Amino acid sequence: MSFQVGQTILHRDIHHDGRITSAVAVRVVADDARGLLTWTAEGSQVMWRTTLHGERVRKFSVDELAVVPTMLSPGQWAGTNVLRLTPPGASHSIWWFFDADGVFCGWYVNLETPSQRWSGGFDMTDLVLDIWVEPDRSWKWKDEDEFAERTGHPDYWSVEEAVPVRAEGERVIALIEAGAYPFDGTLTDFKPDSEWEATVLPPLWDHHVSDLPPAIVV
């Protein structure tokens, strides 16, 4: 299954229990051997998981998430524009962040399960541990505390499954330090089509999620 340039599709994060954690309307830039490249413009529509009072739960602890009722709430992508590359079969994606003026701010490596495509977009499970990369390719791990808190918890991943997650990050770090693609300056001057407006959620944004959410590759 492939997508067309300019098409609006969904990028969804699926929790291990099958619930949708977030859904973001994105624009297809390319879909080829290097992977699926999408654009998220400031103002694009999203659905975030929040408390019943509308507070986002992204930074809630495991204990808090176990007792606080949540729901999906509408919102907008704000503050940045993002180009995202999801390589085929990879347990990560690469995000190019641009400010409101289109200036490149840095890369973000999101560690995640290999994506699963469906007719309206692609689903994955976020694995919390990430890497931030400055334009000069200096880098740092992000959210290590959250990753450690979830490791070994029955609602997330086992100690054994955590090992390949970090190893995937270390493989990407080798590319960063070598200045290899995609950290070689490619797409840091990207400009979206002038006719592309902020994307909106399609009617079937909450289309049935597979009974088997994306799995961690051990």
N, C-alpha and C positions, 0 to 999 in steps of 0.2 A: 504494500500500500504506500503510495507516494502522494505528496501534497503539491499544489500549484503555487508558483510565486504570486504573492499578493493575497493569497487566501487567508481568511481569519480562521484560526483553529484554537483549541484549548490546550493549555499546559496545566495538568492537574497533579497535585500531590495527594497520594492515597495512603492513609494510615494502615498499619499492619492489620487492624481489625476490619478493614474494608471501607471505613468512612472517608469521605472527601475532606481533606484538611484545607485545601485551597484550590481555586480554579482561576486561571488568568487567561484573558483573551489576548492572543498574540498574532502577529502577522508573519507569514512565511516569506523569508528572503531567498532561501535556496534549500533544496532537498536533493542531495547528491551523495557521492561516495564518501565525502568527508563528514557527512551527517546532516541533521536537520538544523538549519539556521533560522532563527526567528527574531522578530523585533517587537519590543514592548515599549510603546510610546507613553510619555507622561499623560495621564488622563484616561488610559485604557481601563476598562471595567474588570473588576476582580470580585471574587467571593473569598472572604477570609473566615477562619473559625474564630469566634469571639465568645465572650460570656453573654448571658442574656441581657446585659446592660450595654453591650457593644464594645467591650474592651478586648483587644486582640490577646490571644493566649500563647503567642509564639514563644515567649520567654517564661512561661509558667513552669514550675517544677513538676516532676512526675507526681508527687503527692498532691499538689494543687489540682492537677488535671484529673486526678482520680475522684475528686469530690465536687468539682465545680461544673454545673451544667453548661454545655456549650451549644452553639448553633452556627450556621454559615450566614454571614452578613455581607451585604454589598458594599463595595468601596471603589476607589480609583487608585491606580498606580501613581505615586506622587514623588516629586523631587528629582527623579533621574529618568533616563531612557536607557534601555538595556538590549544589547544584542546577545543572543544566547545560542551556543553551538552544542548540540547533543550528538556526539559521535555514535555511530551504530554499535550497539552491543556494549558500550562503555558504562562503567559504574561511576561516571561523573559527567558534569556539563561545565562548559566554560562560558562565563558572562563577561562581556565588555560593558563597563558602565560609562555613561556620558552624562554631563550635566545639562541643564536646561538650554545652554548655548551650544551644545554639541561638542564640547571639549571632552576628550577622553580622560577618565579619572583613574582607571585601573581595571584589573581583571579580578574576577571572583570565581573560584573553583568550588562548585557545589558537588559534594559527594552524595551519591544517590544510587538506587537500584537501576539496572538497565531499563530503559523506557519501553513501555508496551503501547503500540499504536492501535487506534480504533478510528472509525470513520470521521470523528469530529476532532481528533487531536492525539495527544499522547499522555500516558499516565506513568508516574514513577513514585517511589517512596523516598522522601528526604532522609538522609542518614546523619543529619545534624552537624557533623564535623565538616569544616570548610577551610579554605585557604584564601587569604586576601593577598593580591599581588599589586604592588605599586607600578607606575609606568616605567620606572628604572629596573623593574623585575626583582626588587627586594620583596620578601614575602614573610607571612606569619600565619600560623594556624589560628583558626577562630573556633569558638564554642567548644573547646576541649572539656570544660567542666560539664556542660550539658551532655556531651557524648559519654563521658565517664559515668554520669548519673544514670543514663539509660542502659548502659552495657550490663547485661546480666538480668535486666528486668523482664518479666514475662510478656509485657506489652510491647517490647521493642526487639532487641537482638541479644544473642548470647555472647559470652566472652570469646568463644571460638569464632563467631561471625564478625566480631569487632576487628579481628586481626587483618582480614583482607580489606576491610574498609580503610584502615590507616595505610596499608600497603598500596592501595590505589592512589591515595594522596601522595605518597612518597614517589610513585612513578611519575605523577604529574610534576612534582617538585623538580625531578631530574630534567624535565623538559623546560621548566622555568629557568633553571640555572644555566642550561645550555643555550638559552635564547632560541629554542626550536619552535616550530609551528605548534600551537597558534600564538606563541609568545614572542614572535619575531617581528612584531609591528604590523602584521596583517590585520586589516580592518580597523585599526585605531583611528583612521580618518573616515570611517564610514558615514555616509549621509543617506538617510532614507528617501524614498521616492517622495517628491514634493506633494503628491496627491494623496499620500497615505495619511488618513486621520487616525485618531485614537481608536482602538478597536473596542467593539462592544460584544458582550456575551451573547452567544447564539441561544435559541430557545431550548436546546437540549444540553445545556451546560452540565446538568446533573444526570445525564444519561447513565443507565445502569453500569456500575463498576463490576468488573470481572469478579467472580467468586473467589479467585485466587489473586490477591494483590501482588505487585511486582516483588520478586524474591531477591534476597542478598545472595550474590554469587560467592561461594566459599572455595 
